[in-house]
């Protein structure tokens, strides 16, 4: 039975409480810091600014809290980059690559701190996630990354290789980093019953609703910092002007004057960034953020199953045009009961227009393809052709460099960035917020692969 176009319905937005009436900007305002964008990057940035500094902060959102990529993602808690750590090390050196990885790894603790201090009731589940690999190239890339982690004393990952792997004899230089197991164990870890995949990389993983986290943390900030925090939504910042002494964000007929402005948007929306002379302010070419529309589906399972996350490489060469696919399984709170929600994702398409329609229907042809290609990995016992409970897409920001942009513009230190979905899951956004708070307090930070250029 062919699938037809379906509504765009995110399970994370479905869990949000009612927003209440809009709170748009209705006058000129002044603060020490203005943060643009109330997704997970903006909320985390504001949390750490208010917690760790005495700054007054204004948070500006064009829509409602967490309605962009934050409410339309895969909701994963992993610390992978969008490119292999070994590739980052080749470009920046192993020390800077390891420091970047350490920052992402430590964001697990930063998330726990946010949840504990704000009293957020969002469900956070942690477990071991698994990545399926099927050729020698995959193993060499990831084992090289593991070697960097080992050298830097980072959290260990584990790797197992099938005794039936045709390339096993070619991996001798990495023999201390993996174990040889029967092919059946590979299939058990990846929850599949075919022998294409020959190795598994396992690491700490998890899942949580980043949209719900944002909404609950925002409520805490509004209650706690009434004297130095203002949140406005339904307010679009069209232009930001940066000079030596201050920044000015223009939103309709009103102006927000601040000592610093922090861009926490997807990075490719229609904000104009200029200096006092009217010249555009840009990042390096490989840091320019462009959009990709990611597509995901989910179904409720009748039987309870433990949380899990599996990714399956599909490119012969890592970095090719075929996206990996992933499956996450979690406990999903739905009204008075909790169920198992299994999510599938992977398909991505370049952002082709200036007006992404976030409520556009989910294409039936794509739903058909996912049901045929990913559903057998997610739940082989699920019959093909059934309707899905959720089908959603989100506009994500990436760049050619494959690393997030976190820090102050080198020529305009009053302009800061925490943007780019260049990390699997939303932990990199939390790390970015914490790093910016350190920067604004005057802490001397070492150079980073994330530094704006």
C-alpha positions as CSV (number, residue, x, y, z in Angstrom):
1,X,0.0,0.0,0.0
2,X,1.6,3.3,-1.0
3,X,1.9,6.1,1.5
4,X,0.4,9.5,1.0
5,X,1.6,12.9,2.3
6,X,1.1,13.1,6.0
7,X,1.0,16.1,8.5
8,X,4.3,17.3,9.9
9,X,3.9,16.3,13.6
10,X,6.9,16.2,16.0
11,X,6.6,14.0,19.1
12,X,8.7,16.5,21.0
13,X,6.5,19.5,20.3
14,X,3.5,17.3,21.1
15,X,4.8,17.1,24.7
16,X,5.1,20.8,25.2
17,X,2.8,22.6,27.6
18,X,0.7,25.5,26.3
19,X,2.9,28.6,25.7
20,X,0.4,31.1,27.0
21,X,-0.1,34.5,25.3
22,X,2.7,35.9,23.1
23,X,5.2,38.3,24.7
24,X,6.5,40.4,21.8
25,X,8.9,43.3,22.3
26,X,6.9,46.5,22.8
27,X,9.6,49.1,23.5
28,X,13.3,49.9,23.1
29,X,15.3,48.0,25.8
30,X,18.9,47.8,27.0
31,X,20.8,44.9,28.6
32,X,24.4,43.7,29.0
33,X,23.7,40.8,26.6
34,X,21.1,40.0,24.0
35,X,20.7,36.4,22.9
36,X,18.9,35.8,19.5
37,X,17.1,32.4,19.3
38,X,15.3,30.5,22.0
39,X,16.2,27.0,20.9
40,X,18.5,24.7,23.0
41,X,21.6,26.8,22.0
42,X,19.9,30.1,23.2
43,X,18.4,28.6,26.3
44,X,21.7,27.0,27.4
45,X,23.6,30.2,26.7
46,X,21.2,32.3,28.8
47,X,21.2,29.7,31.6
48,X,25.0,29.8,31.9
49,X,25.2,33.6,31.5
50,X,22.7,34.2,34.3
51,X,24.1,31.5,36.5
52,X,27.8,32.4,36.1
53,X,27.8,36.1,35.6
54,X,26.0,39.2,36.9
55,X,24.9,40.3,33.4
56,X,21.4,41.3,32.5
57,X,20.2,39.3,29.6
58,X,17.4,39.7,26.9
59,X,16.4,36.5,25.0
60,X,14.6,37.2,21.7
61,X,12.7,34.5,19.7
62,X,11.0,35.1,16.4
63,X,8.4,32.3,17.0
64,X,7.8,30.5,20.3
65,X,10.4,28.7,22.5
66,X,11.9,25.6,20.9
67,X,9.8,25.6,17.7
68,X,12.8,25.4,15.3
69,X,15.3,22.6,15.0
70,X,15.2,22.1,18.8
71,X,11.6,20.8,18.6
72,X,12.1,18.9,15.3
73,X,15.3,16.9,15.8
74,X,16.1,13.3,16.7
75,X,16.5,14.1,20.5
76,X,19.8,12.3,20.9
77,X,22.4,12.6,23.6
78,X,25.6,11.6,21.8
79,X,29.0,13.3,21.5
80,X,29.9,12.5,17.9
81,X,30.9,15.3,15.4
82,X,29.4,15.4,12.0
83,X,32.9,14.4,10.7
84,X,35.3,11.9,12.2
85,X,37.5,13.0,15.1
86,X,40.4,11.7,13.1
87,X,39.7,14.2,10.3
88,X,39.5,17.1,12.7
89,X,42.8,16.0,14.1
90,X,44.4,16.0,10.7
91,X,43.3,19.6,10.2
92,X,43.9,21.1,13.6
93,X,46.2,18.7,15.4
94,X,45.3,15.9,17.8
95,X,45.5,18.2,20.9
96,X,42.8,20.6,19.7
97,X,40.7,17.8,18.3
98,X,40.9,16.1,21.7
99,X,40.0,19.3,23.6
100,X,37.0,19.7,21.4
101,X,35.9,16.1,22.0
102,X,36.4,16.6,25.7
103,X,34.1,19.6,25.6
104,X,31.3,17.6,24.0
105,X,31.9,14.7,26.4
106,X,31.7,17.0,29.4
107,X,28.4,18.4,28.2
108,X,26.7,15.3,29.6
109,X,27.5,16.8,33.0
110,X,26.4,20.3,32.0
111,X,23.0,18.8,30.9
112,X,22.7,17.1,34.3
113,X,23.5,20.4,36.0
114,X,20.8,22.3,34.0
115,X,18.2,19.7,34.8
116,X,19.1,19.5,38.5
117,X,19.3,23.2,39.2
118,X,16.2,24.2,37.2
119,X,14.1,21.3,38.5
120,X,13.2,20.3,34.9
121,X,11.0,17.3,34.8
122,X,12.1,16.2,31.3
123,X,12.9,12.5,31.0
124,X,16.6,11.9,30.4
125,X,17.5,8.3,29.5
126,X,21.1,7.1,29.1
127,X,22.4,3.8,27.7
128,X,25.1,2.5,25.3
129,X,24.6,3.3,21.6
130,X,26.0,1.3,18.7
131,X,27.3,2.2,15.3
132,X,27.3,-0.5,12.5
133,X,30.3,-0.6,10.1
134,X,30.8,-2.9,7.2
135,X,34.3,-2.3,5.6
136,X,37.9,-1.8,6.4
137,X,37.8,2.0,5.7
138,X,35.1,2.5,8.4
139,X,37.2,0.6,10.9
140,X,40.4,2.5,10.2
141,X,38.7,5.9,10.5
142,X,37.0,5.1,13.8
143,X,39.9,3.2,15.3
144,X,42.1,6.1,14.5
145,X,39.6,8.3,16.3
146,X,39.7,5.9,19.2
147,X,43.5,6.2,19.3
148,X,43.2,9.9,19.7
149,X,40.7,9.5,22.5
150,X,43.1,7.0,24.2
151,X,46.0,9.3,23.9
152,X,44.1,12.2,25.4
153,X,42.6,10.2,28.3
154,X,39.1,10.7,27.1
155,X,36.1,8.4,27.9
156,X,36.7,5.0,26.4
157,X,34.6,3.6,23.6
158,X,34.6,-0.1,22.7
159,X,34.8,-1.8,19.3
160,X,34.1,-5.4,18.3
161,X,34.8,-6.9,14.9
162,X,33.3,-10.1,13.5
163,X,35.5,-13.1,13.2
164,X,34.1,-13.4,9.7
165,X,35.1,-9.9,8.6
166,X,37.0,-10.2,5.3
167,X,39.3,-7.4,6.3
168,X,40.2,-8.6,9.8
169,X,43.9,-9.3,8.9
170,X,44.3,-5.7,7.7
171,X,43.7,-4.2,11.1
172,X,46.7,-5.4,13.0
173,X,48.0,-2.0,14.0
174,X,44.8,-1.4,15.9
175,X,44.5,-4.8,17.5
176,X,44.6,-3.4,21.0
177,X,41.5,-1.3,20.3
178,X,39.0,-4.0,19.4
179,X,37.9,-7.5,20.2
180,X,37.0,-10.2,17.8
181,X,33.6,-11.8,18.3
182,X,31.3,-14.1,16.5
183,X,29.1,-12.6,13.8
184,X,26.0,-13.3,15.8
185,X,27.1,-10.8,18.5
186,X,27.4,-8.1,15.9
187,X,23.8,-8.8,14.8
188,X,22.6,-8.8,18.4
189,X,24.2,-5.4,19.2
190,X,22.7,-3.8,16.1
191,X,19.4,-5.8,16.5
192,X,19.5,-7.1,12.9
193,X,19.4,-10.5,11.4
194,X,21.6,-10.1,8.3
195,X,25.3,-10.2,8.0
196,X,26.2,-7.1,6.1
197,X,27.6,-5.3,9.1
198,X,30.9,-6.7,10.4
199,X,31.8,-4.4,13.3
200,X,30.3,-2.2,16.0
201,X,31.5,0.9,17.7
202,X,29.8,1.4,21.1
203,X,29.7,4.5,23.2
204,X,27.7,6.4,25.8
205,X,24.5,7.7,24.4
206,X,21.0,8.8,25.5
207,X,17.9,10.7,24.5
208,X,15.8,13.5,25.8
209,X,13.2,16.0,24.5
210,X,15.3,19.1,24.0
211,X,12.2,21.2,23.3
212,X,10.6,20.3,26.6
213,X,13.9,20.9,28.3
214,X,14.0,24.4,26.8
215,X,10.5,25.2,27.9
216,X,11.0,24.1,31.4
217,X,14.4,25.8,31.8
218,X,12.9,29.0,30.4
219,X,10.2,28.9,33.1
220,X,12.9,28.6,35.8
221,X,14.9,31.5,34.4
222,X,11.9,33.7,34.3
223,X,11.0,32.9,37.9
224,X,14.5,33.1,39.3
225,X,16.1,36.1,37.6
226,X,13.2,38.6,37.5
227,X,15.6,41.5,38.0
228,X,17.9,40.9,35.1
229,X,16.3,38.6,32.6
230,X,13.7,39.5,29.9
231,X,12.2,37.0,27.4
232,X,10.3,38.2,24.3
233,X,8.9,36.0,21.6
234,X,7.1,36.6,18.3
235,X,9.8,39.2,17.7
236,X,12.0,39.0,14.6
237,X,15.5,40.5,14.8
238,X,16.1,41.7,11.2
239,X,19.4,43.4,11.7
240,X,22.3,43.5,14.1
241,X,24.8,46.4,14.1
242,X,28.1,46.0,16.0
243,X,30.5,48.8,16.8
244,X,33.4,49.1,19.2
245,X,31.3,50.1,22.2
246,X,27.9,48.3,21.8
247,X,25.6,46.3,19.7
248,X,22.1,47.2,18.4
249,X,19.6,44.6,17.4
250,X,16.7,46.0,15.3
251,X,13.4,44.2,15.7
252,X,10.6,45.9,13.8
253,X,10.4,49.5,15.1
254,X,12.2,48.7,18.3
255,X,15.9,48.5,19.2
256,X,17.7,46.3,21.7
257,X,21.0,47.9,22.8
258,X,23.5,45.6,24.5
259,X,27.2,45.2,25.3
260,X,27.3,41.8,23.5
261,X,25.0,40.0,21.1
262,X,25.0,36.2,20.8
263,X,23.6,34.6,17.7
264,X,22.0,31.3,18.6
265,X,20.0,30.7,15.5
266,X,20.4,28.0,12.8
267,X,22.8,30.6,11.3
268,X,21.3,30.8,7.8
269,X,18.1,32.8,8.6
270,X,17.6,36.3,7.3
271,X,19.5,38.3,10.0
272,X,21.7,41.1,8.6
273,X,25.0,41.4,10.5
274,X,26.8,44.7,9.9
275,X,29.5,46.9,11.4
276,X,28.9,50.6,12.2
277,X,29.9,51.6,8.6
278,X,27.2,49.3,7.2
279,X,29.7,46.6,5.9
280,X,28.6,43.0,6.2
281,X,30.1,40.9,9.0
282,X,30.8,37.4,7.8
283,X,32.4,34.2,9.1
284,X,35.1,32.2,7.1
285,X,33.7,30.5,4.1
286,X,33.9,27.0,5.6
287,X,32.0,28.3,8.7
288,X,29.1,29.7,6.8
289,X,26.0,27.9,7.9
290,X,23.6,26.4,5.3
291,X,20.5,24.4,5.8
292,X,19.5,20.8,5.4
293,X,16.0,19.5,6.0
294,X,16.1,16.3,8.1
295,X,13.2,13.8,8.0
296,X,12.2,11.5,10.8
297,X,9.3,9.2,11.7
298,X,8.2,7.3,14.8
299,X,5.8,4.7,15.9
300,X,4.5,3.5,19.3
301,X,5.2,-0.1,20.2
302,X,2.7,-2.2,22.1
303,X,5.4,-4.1,24.0
304,X,7.8,-2.2,26.3
305,X,11.4,-2.3,25.1
306,X,14.5,-0.7,26.7
307,X,15.9,2.6,25.4
308,X,18.4,2.2,22.6
309,X,20.2,4.0,19.8
310,X,21.7,2.4,16.7
311,X,23.3,4.0,13.6
312,X,24.1,2.2,10.4
313,X,26.7,3.6,8.0
314,X,25.5,3.2,4.3
315,X,28.4,5.0,2.5
316,X,31.3,2.9,1.4
317,X,33.5,5.9,2.1
318,X,32.6,8.0,5.1
319,X,31.5,11.5,4.0
320,X,29.8,10.3,0.9
321,X,26.4,11.4,-0.4
322,X,24.3,8.6,1.2
323,X,23.3,9.6,4.7
324,X,23.6,7.1,7.5
325,X,20.3,6.0,9.0
326,X,19.6,5.7,12.7
327,X,17.0,4.3,15.1
328,X,16.3,5.5,18.6
329,X,14.0,3.9,21.1
330,X,12.9,5.6,24.3
331,X,10.2,5.9,27.0
332,X,7.7,8.4,25.8
333,X,5.3,10.1,28.3
334,X,1.9,10.5,26.8
335,X,-0.7,12.0,29.1
336,X,-1.2,9.6,32.0
337,X,0.8,6.7,30.5
338,X,4.2,5.9,29.2
339,X,4.9,3.9,26.0
340,X,7.9,2.8,23.9
341,X,8.5,5.2,21.0
342,X,10.7,4.0,18.2
343,X,12.1,6.8,16.0
344,X,13.8,6.4,12.6
345,X,15.8,9.0,10.6
346,X,18.5,9.6,8.2
347,X,17.2,11.2,5.0
348,X,18.3,14.8,4.5
349,X,17.9,17.2,1.7
350,X,19.6,20.6,1.0
351,X,17.6,23.7,1.9
352,X,16.6,25.0,-1.6
353,X,14.5,28.0,-0.8
354,X,14.5,31.1,1.3
355,X,11.3,30.2,3.0
356,X,11.4,26.7,4.5
357,X,7.8,25.8,5.4
358,X,8.0,24.1,8.8
359,X,4.5,22.9,8.6
360,X,4.7,21.5,5.1
361,X,3.4,17.9,4.8
362,X,5.8,15.0,5.1
363,X,6.2,13.5,1.6
364,X,4.5,10.2,1.1
365,X,7.2,8.9,-1.2
366,X,9.8,9.5,1.4
367,X,7.7,7.8,4.1
368,X,7.4,4.9,1.7
369,X,11.2,4.7,1.3
370,X,11.8,4.9,5.0
371,X,9.3,2.2,5.7
372,X,11.0,-0.1,3.2
373,X,14.7,0.7,4.1
374,X,14.8,1.7,7.8
375,X,11.8,0.1,9.4
376,X,13.3,-3.4,9.1
377,X,16.2,-2.1,11.2
378,X,13.9,-0.4,13.7
379,X,11.5,-3.2,14.2
380,X,11.6,-6.2,11.8
381,X,8.4,-7.6,13.4
382,X,6.4,-4.5,12.3
383,X,4.5,-5.2,9.2
384,X,5.2,-2.9,6.2
385,X,2.7,-0.3,5.1
386,X,1.3,0.6,8.6
387,X,0.7,4.2,9.4
388,X,3.2,6.0,11.7
389,X,2.2,8.0,14.8
390,X,4.6,10.8,14.1
391,X,6.3,12.1,10.9
392,X,8.3,15.3,11.1
393,X,11.1,17.3,9.5
394,X,13.3,20.1,10.7
395,X,15.7,22.6,9.2
396,X,19.2,22.0,10.6
397,X,22.2,24.2,10.2
398,X,25.6,22.8,9.0
399,X,28.8,24.1,7.5
400,X,31.5,22.8,5.2
401,X,34.0,22.7,8.0
402,X,31.9,20.2,10.0
403,X,32.5,21.8,13.4
404,X,30.3,24.1,15.4
405,X,30.9,27.8,15.6
406,X,31.3,28.9,19.3
407,X,33.0,32.2,20.3
408,X,33.6,35.8,19.5
409,X,34.0,37.1,16.0
410,X,37.8,37.8,15.6
411,X,37.2,41.4,14.3
412,X,34.1,42.2,16.3
413,X,34.5,40.8,19.8
414,X,31.1,42.0,20.9
415,X,29.5,39.6,18.4
416,X,29.4,36.0,19.6
417,X,28.1,32.8,18.1
418,X,26.7,29.5,19.3
419,X,25.4,27.9,16.2
420,X,25.5,25.1,13.7
421,X,24.1,21.6,14.3
422,X,27.6,20.2,13.8
423,X,27.4,17.5,16.3
424,X,25.0,14.6,16.6
425,X,22.3,15.4,19.2
426,X,22.0,18.6,21.2
427,X,24.8,18.4,23.7
428,X,27.1,20.6,21.6
429,X,24.6,23.4,22.0
430,X,24.9,23.1,25.8
431,X,28.6,23.0,25.6
432,X,28.6,26.2,23.5
433,X,26.5,28.1,26.0
434,X,28.9,27.2,28.8
435,X,32.0,28.2,26.8
436,X,30.5,31.6,25.9
437,X,29.7,32.3,29.6
438,X,33.4,31.6,30.4
439,X,34.5,33.9,27.6
440,X,32.3,36.8,28.6
441,X,33.5,36.6,32.2
442,X,37.0,37.2,30.9
443,X,38.3,33.7,31.4
444,X,41.4,33.1,29.2
445,X,40.4,30.2,27.0
446,X,42.8,28.2,24.9
447,X,42.3,28.3,21.1
448,X,39.6,25.9,19.8
449,X,38.4,24.3,16.6
450,X,35.1,26.1,17.3
451,X,36.6,29.6,17.3
452,X,34.9,31.9,14.7
453,X,37.2,32.9,11.9
